Amino acid sequence: MEFGFLIDRRRVVFIKSEIKPLLDFDDRIDRFYKHACASNGWVYPPLVDANQNFREKEKFKTKPQIPSSFFQIGPTHSITINPFDEEKAKFLILAYGFLNGVYLNPAGHLFVNRAAYEIGKLTGVILVGNDAEKGITAFSQYYDKASKVQRKLLFAILHWFIVGQTYNFEWDKFDAQYKVLDGLFHLSGLTAPNHASRPIELANNFGIKLPLWAQLNPDRKSSQLSNTRNELFHEARYAGQPIGYEYPKENFGLEFARFNSKIIVALVGLKTKFLQADPGNRDTWGWSFQ
């Protein structure tokens, strides 16, 4: 199965499976640099003609163009699995994208809104040494042991962890990462007395440093995270104001996704010093799986 888009020549062999660049990899990368609309590590969809009603056609002189909601990027790699399993191949493509900090799609599938092409863009972490083999092996083994429900849930978690970051506005990104956090808590099998305690239980279980915004308030029933979540989900407010009128002082944009990424790798059994990184650390890390 072919997939992309990934600017990496690495060949990965694992458990009767292989990920490798396509034979014309260099030509595909050259075409990408010539034709892609890219900015700050993202590829944006092409502009398409927008429809106008008959009154607009009479009154407006400019023909409107808007970004396409969905778009394709040609594949760069292939994955082979013996014996072949289409659902597992799709799962591992998504997981390999997560490990590289980008969104990888099977050939012919569509990207939404925009797509990260810069390695590590979505996680702040890159593969070093033999991380690729260790990382994808762990995801493959998790898939083999998991139930159908667990497989589908982890696929949903990885998918929305990645796609949720393609949004432009912080409140939408926050909403996406909170859904990811809820999915991770459910998949972990842990219990907690309330929503506010869920990230605490996850952090304690997997040895992850807890961000300040996830620490419990004196009432022991809420945190800055849970309060922000409740306002956004139930009251159309963000940072105490109508959505769009204010931003929280907490850096959810950086720290929430990184917190979730740590839980994801720990949940599939991977160990890395990145788990103990300070939640606000902005450095690019290597996974350096142990």
Secondary structure per residue as TSV (DSSP state, phi and psi in degrees):
chain	resnum	aa	ss	phi	psi
A	1	M	-	360.0	126.8
A	2	E	E	-85.3	150.8
A	3	F	E	-156.2	171.4
A	4	G	E	179.3	-178.5
A	5	F	-	-112.7	129.0
A	6	L	-	-140.5	123.4
A	7	I	-	-93.3	79.5
A	8	D	-	-159.9	128.6
A	9	R	-	-87.1	0.9
A	10	R	-	-58.8	138.9
A	11	R	-	-111.6	129.0
A	12	V	E	-122.8	124.0
A	13	V	E	-114.2	129.1
A	14	F	E	-157.8	134.5
A	15	I	T	37.1	65.8
A	16	K	T	57.0	29.4
A	17	S	E	-138.0	163.2
A	18	E	E	-153.0	138.7
A	19	I	E	-118.0	128.9
A	20	K	E	-151.2	155.9
A	21	P	E	-67.0	151.9
A	22	L	-	-69.2	159.1
A	23	L	T	-60.3	-35.4
A	24	D	T	-99.0	32.7
A	25	F	H	-50.7	-48.3
A	26	D	H	-60.8	-41.9
A	27	D	H	-63.8	-39.4
A	28	R	H	-66.7	-39.2
A	29	I	H	-67.3	-40.6
A	30	D	H	-60.1	-43.7
A	31	R	H	-64.7	-36.2
A	32	F	H	-60.7	-48.7
A	33	Y	H	-65.5	-27.6
A	34	K	H	-79.4	-32.0
A	35	H	H	-119.9	-18.9
A	36	A	-	-72.2	147.0
A	37	C	E	-96.6	100.2
A	38	A	E	-121.0	147.9
A	39	S	E	-159.5	126.7
A	40	N	T	51.8	42.5
A	41	G	T	86.3	2.4
A	42	W	E	-115.5	147.7
A	43	V	E	-105.5	131.4
A	44	Y	E	-107.1	152.6
A	45	P	-	-70.8	159.0
A	46	P	-	-71.7	160.0
A	47	L	E	-81.4	141.6
A	48	V	E	-129.0	154.7
A	49	D	E	-66.5	134.3
A	50	A	-	-95.4	149.8
A	51	N	-	-76.0	146.7
A	52	Q	-	-127.4	144.0
A	53	N	-	-77.3	172.4
A	54	F	H	-65.8	-30.8
A	55	R	H	-68.4	-40.6
A	56	E	H	-64.0	-39.4
A	57	K	H	-63.3	-30.9
A	58	E	H	-77.8	-37.5
A	59	K	H	-92.4	-35.9
A	60	F	-	-96.4	136.9
A	61	K	-	-94.2	-18.1
A	62	T	S	-96.6	132.3
A	63	K	-	-79.8	118.6
A	64	P	-	-75.7	145.0
A	65	Q	E	-129.7	139.5
A	66	I	E	-132.9	156.7
A	67	P	E	-64.7	139.2
A	68	S	-	-64.6	139.0
A	69	S	S	-70.1	-32.8
A	70	F	E	-129.6	146.2
A	71	F	E	-154.8	163.9
A	72	Q	-	-113.2	150.7
A	73	I	-	-128.3	134.3
A	74	G	-	-61.7	150.5
A	75	P	-	-69.8	156.5
A	76	T	-	-125.3	-17.2
A	77	H	E	-136.1	171.4
A	78	S	E	-136.1	153.5
A	79	I	E	-126.1	133.7
A	80	T	E	-120.3	138.2
A	81	I	E	-131.5	134.9
A	82	N	S	-122.7	115.2
A	83	P	S	-73.8	155.2
A	84	F	-	-68.9	136.5
A	85	D	-	-139.5	107.2
A	86	E	H	-60.8	-43.2
A	87	E	H	-67.2	-38.7
A	88	K	H	-67.7	-38.6
A	89	A	H	-60.9	-44.1
A	90	K	H	-63.8	-40.1
A	91	F	H	-62.6	-46.1
A	92	L	H	-69.2	-31.9
A	93	I	H	-61.8	-45.6
A	94	L	H	-63.9	-43.2
A	95	A	H	-64.3	-39.5
A	96	Y	H	-66.8	-34.7
A	97	G	H	-62.9	-44.5
A	98	F	H	-57.6	-45.8
A	99	L	H	-61.8	-29.0
A	100	N	H	-92.2	-4.8
A	101	G	T	72.9	28.2
A	102	V	S	-137.5	175.2
A	103	Y	-	-104.3	118.4
A	104	L	-	-108.8	136.1
A	105	N	E	-125.4	142.6
A	106	P	E	-59.0	148.1
A	107	A	T	-53.3	135.1
A	108	G	T	92.3	-16.8
A	109	H	-	-80.1	160.8
A	110	L	-	-104.9	148.2
A	111	F	E	-94.8	153.9
A	112	V	E	-115.1	129.4
A	113	N	S	70.8	-65.7
A	114	R	-	-162.3	164.7
A	115	A	E	-135.3	133.1
A	116	A	E	-73.8	130.4
A	117	Y	-	-114.1	-16.9
A	118	E	S	-79.9	123.3
A	119	I	T	-56.7	131.5
A	120	G	T	82.3	1.3
A	121	K	T	-57.8	-39.4
A	122	L	T	-92.5	-9.8
A	123	T	T	-126.3	-25.0
A	124	G	S	76.8	14.5
A	125	V	E	-133.4	142.9
A	126	I	E	-125.9	160.5
A	127	L	-	-79.6	132.3
A	128	V	-	-132.1	157.1
A	129	G	T	55.0	-128.2
A	130	N	T	-101.4	28.7
A	131	D	H	-57.4	-38.3
A	132	A	H	-60.0	-46.9
A	133	E	H	-64.7	-46.6
A	134	K	H	-65.0	-42.6
A	135	G	H	-66.8	-50.7
A	136	I	H	-71.3	-29.4
A	137	T	H	-62.8	-42.2
A	138	A	H	-63.2	-42.5
A	139	F	H	-66.8	-38.0
A	140	S	H	-64.7	-43.6
A	141	Q	H	-67.7	-37.4
A	142	Y	H	-61.3	-45.0
A	143	Y	H	-58.7	-44.2
A	144	D	H	-64.1	-33.9
A	145	K	H	-88.4	-21.1
A	146	A	S	-77.6	157.2
A	147	S	-	-77.6	169.1
A	148	K	H	-60.2	-38.6
A	149	V	H	-65.3	-43.6
A	150	Q	H	-65.6	-39.4
A	151	R	H	-61.5	-46.5
A	152	K	H	-65.8	-38.4
A	153	L	H	-67.5	-43.3
A	154	L	H	-67.0	-35.9
A	155	F	H	-60.1	-45.1
A	156	A	H	-62.3	-40.0
A	157	I	H	-62.9	-50.7
A	158	L	H	-61.9	-43.3
A	159	H	H	-60.3	-48.7
A	160	W	H	-80.1	-25.9
A	161	F	H	-56.8	-41.0
A	162	I	H	-81.3	-55.3
A	163	V	H	-65.0	-34.0
A	164	G	G	-60.2	-23.5
A	165	Q	G	-84.0	-4.5
A	166	T	G	-82.1	-10.7
A	167	Y	-	-64.6	155.5
A	168	N	S	-89.3	-30.1
A	169	F	S	-102.0	142.9
A	170	E	H	-62.6	-37.1
A	171	W	H	-66.7	-33.0
A	172	D	H	-69.5	-39.2
A	173	K	H	-65.7	-40.1
A	174	F	H	-61.1	-46.4
A	175	D	H	-57.4	-43.6
A	176	A	H	-64.2	-45.5
A	177	Q	H	-68.9	-29.6
A	178	Y	H	-69.0	-37.6
A	179	K	H	-61.8	-40.2
A	180	V	H	-61.9	-44.7
A	181	L	H	-60.4	-44.2
A	182	D	H	-61.5	-41.2
A	183	G	H	-63.5	-41.5
A	184	L	H	-64.6	-40.5
A	185	F	H	-63.8	-43.3
A	186	H	H	-62.6	-43.0
A	187	L	H	-68.4	-29.2
A	188	S	H	-69.3	-25.6
A	189	G	T	80.1	5.6
A	190	L	-	-77.1	166.3
A	191	T	-	-124.7	154.5
A	192	A	-	-153.5	149.2
A	193	P	S	-71.8	-20.0
A	194	N	S	-161.6	172.6
A	195	H	G	-58.8	-42.2
A	196	A	G	-62.2	-27.2
A	197	S	G	-85.9	-11.3
A	198	R	H	-61.1	-51.5
A	199	P	H	-63.1	-27.5
A	200	I	H	-67.7	-45.8
A	201	E	H	-62.4	-40.9
A	202	L	H	-63.8	-46.1
A	203	A	H	-62.9	-44.3
A	204	N	H	-65.1	-40.6
A	205	N	H	-67.0	-37.5
A	206	F	H	-104.8	5.1
A	207	G	T	69.1	44.1
A	208	I	-	-111.3	139.3
A	209	K	-	-67.8	130.3
A	210	L	-	-85.0	127.5
A	211	P	-	-63.0	152.8
A	212	L	G	-59.1	-36.1
A	213	W	G	-71.1	-9.7
A	214	A	G	-100.3	-3.6
A	215	Q	S	-73.6	146.4
A	216	L	B	-69.7	144.4
A	217	N	-	-76.0	170.6
A	218	P	T	-55.0	-25.6
A	219	D	T	-74.1	-10.1
A	220	R	S	64.0	12.0
A	221	K	S	-122.5	-6.4
A	222	S	-	-143.4	165.5
A	223	S	B	-145.9	173.5
A	224	Q	H	-62.2	-35.8
A	225	L	H	-63.4	-49.9
A	226	S	H	-68.1	-36.4
A	227	N	H	-64.2	-43.1
A	228	T	H	-63.5	-41.5
A	229	R	H	-61.8	-46.6
A	230	N	H	-65.2	-40.9
A	231	E	H	-62.1	-43.6
A	232	L	H	-70.4	-45.7
A	233	F	H	-71.7	-35.9
A	234	H	H	-112.5	-16.0
A	235	E	H	-129.3	4.1
A	236	A	S	55.6	36.8
A	237	R	E	-122.4	150.3
A	238	Y	E	-139.3	126.2
A	239	A	T	58.4	35.7
A	240	G	T	82.1	-2.3
A	241	Q	E	-124.6	164.3
A	242	P	E	-51.9	142.8
A	243	I	T	-52.0	127.0
A	244	G	T	99.5	-10.9
A	245	Y	S	-95.1	-12.6
A	246	E	-	-158.1	154.4
A	247	Y	-	-119.1	145.3
A	248	P	-	-72.6	155.2
A	249	K	S	-72.7	-21.9
A	250	E	S	-70.6	142.5
A	251	N	-	-90.4	67.7
A	252	F	H	-63.1	-33.6
A	253	G	H	-55.8	-39.5
A	254	L	H	-90.1	-50.7
A	255	E	H	-77.3	-31.8
A	256	F	H	-68.2	-47.6
A	257	A	H	-63.9	-38.7
A	258	R	H	-67.4	-38.7
A	259	F	H	-60.0	-46.6
A	260	N	H	-64.0	-38.7
A	261	S	H	-63.3	-35.0
A	262	K	H	-66.4	-41.1
A	263	I	H	-64.9	-40.0
A	264	I	H	-58.7	-50.7
A	265	V	H	-68.6	-35.8
A	266	A	H	-67.1	-36.0
A	267	L	H	-65.1	-32.6
A	268	V	T	-90.2	8.0
A	269	G	T	95.5	9.7
A	270	L	-	-86.6	141.7
A	271	K	-	-116.7	134.8
A	272	T	-	-157.0	148.1
A	273	K	G	-65.6	-17.5
A	274	F	G	-58.7	-27.0
A	275	L	G	-61.0	-31.1
A	276	Q	G	-95.3	6.0
A	277	A	S	-64.0	145.7
A	278	D	-	-58.1	134.4
A	279	P	T	-55.7	-30.2
A	280	G	T	-93.2	4.4
A	281	N	-	-65.4	125.4
A	282	R	-	-96.9	-1.2
A	283	D	S	-66.0	155.0
A	284	T	-	-84.2	125.8
A	285	W	E	-103.8	160.1
A	286	G	E	-98.0	142.4
A	287	W	-	-58.7	-46.0
A	288	S	-	48.0	54.7
A	289	F	-	-62.1	138.0
A	290	Q	-	-91.1	360.0
